[in-house]
């Protein structure tokens, strides 16, 4: 089986990130769709979970960091630039349109209800993403060590410890517990 051309890899990256960012413009919510698009086509599940973990540790937009990670894994530096273009273009255009519309309707009563109605949907999307990412662990046996790390991470997050610190702490604990 021959290797795909660099152009076809770049086109695939551009199309993948355009599609993900058009269909799911929210950063955390787009992870589930990107999972479906990238795993198997560009990278394996373990590498994708690694990418999500590292994108949460580093400062900045998770969606852009994921685009860079996936783009680099698939196509090097040109892949990064192509994936970033696909990731940046849709939300930029959408934000300009939303800003224009909100400016026109900012004093309408229905807008408060619309925003309040979106909150539970965003929460459901985040739970769905967490479920998808946890599937990578299901192939392994869930052990007491896994549950300890998950419980301590949940407690830390409930205590409002910043998520990058929780991830670094969980990684360090994983090194200690999984030696």
N, C-alpha and C positions, 0 to 999 in steps of 0.2 A: 504494500500500500504506500503510495507516494505522499510526501509531506505537502500540506497545502501551501500555496504561495503566500508570501508576506502580505501582498495586497488583499488576498482573500481573508487572512487572519485579521487584518486591520479593518476591513469592511465588516466582518462578523462582530468585532468589538464595538465599532461605531453603532451598528444596528442594535446590538444587544443593549447597550446603555441608553440609546435613544428610546427603545421600546420600554425598558425598565422604568426610565424616568418620565415617560409619557403616561404609562399605565399606573404607576405608583410614585407620585412625586414626593412623598414623605420619606425622609431618610431611613428611619427604623422600619417602616412598612415596606420599603423597597427591598430589604434584605431577603425576604421570603421569595419574591419574584426573581431576584438576582440568583438566589440559590437554585431555583428551577432552571434558569437559563445557563448558568455557568458550570454547575456540577455535572460532570460527564462530558460536556462539550469543550471546556477550557481547562478545568482542574477537577481533582477528586474531592470528595466530601471532607476529608481530613484537612486538606489544604485550605478549603473554603472556610471551615470553622476557625482555622489558624488566622486567616485573613480578617475575619470578623473580630476575633479577639484582639489582634494587634491594632485594628482600626479604632477600637474603643479605648485602647491605652493611650494612643497618641492624641495630641490636641488637634482640633479642627473637625470638619465635617466628616462623619463616618462614610457617607455615600461617596465623597470624593476620594477618601483614602482607600475605600474598597475598589473604586475604579482604577486607581493607580496600581494597587496590588494585583488585581486581575489582569489589567492591561500589561503590566510588566511580565507577569507569568506567561502570558500568551504571546506577546510580541515585543518584548524589550522596551526601550525608550520610545520608539515610535508607537508601540502599543499603548503606553501610558498616555501619550498625547492624544491618540485617537479615542481611547476610553474616556478621557477627561472631556473632550469635545462632546461626546455623546451624553456624558453625565451633566455637563454644565448648560448646554443649549436649552433643553426643555424647561428646567426650572427657571431659568432666566427669563425666557419668553413668558412663561405662565405667571411669574411674579409681576412682570410689567403689566400684564392684562388684569390680574387680581388687584393690583394697586390702583389701576385706573377705575375698575368697577367699584371698589370700596370707596374711593374718593367720591364717586357719583351717588352712592347709597349710604354714606356713613351716618346719616341721621334717621334712617328707617328703623322702626321697632323690630321688624322681622329678622334683622341681622343678628341681634343678640340671641334670639332663639335658634337661629341657624348655627351659630358658633357653639352654643350650649349643646345642641344635638350632635355635633361632631365629636365632642369629648369622649363619650362612651365608645364610639366607633374606633377612635385612635387607640384607646385602651385595648379593645378587642384585637386590633391589628398587631399590637405589640405582644400580646399573649400568643397569637398565631405564629409570629416570628420566633418567639422563645420555644414553642413546641417544635417547629421545624428544625431549629438548631439542636435541640436536645435529641433528635432522632439519630444524630451522629454517634451519640453515646449509647443508644439502645443496642447497637450491635455488640457492645462490650457488656460484660456483666456489671450491673449496678451493685457496687460494694458499699461497705460501711464508710470507706474513705471518701467515695463519691458523695454520699449523703452528708458527711461532715462538711466537706467543702461547699456543697450547695446550701446547707443550712447556715453556715457562718457567713457566706456571701449574702444570703437573704437578710440576715440580721444586720449586717453592715449597711446594706442598702436602705433598710428601714430606719437605721440611725443616721441616714443621710450622709454616709461616707461617700465621697466622689467615686463614680464608677471606675475611672482609671485606677484608683488606688485599690478598689475591691478586686479588679482583674489582676493587678500585679501581686496582691496578697494571695489570691487564689492560685496563681502560677507558682509562687514561692512555696505555698503549702503543698501544692501538687508535687513539686520537686522533692520535698521532704517526705511526704506520705507514699509516693510511688517509686521510691528508690529501688 
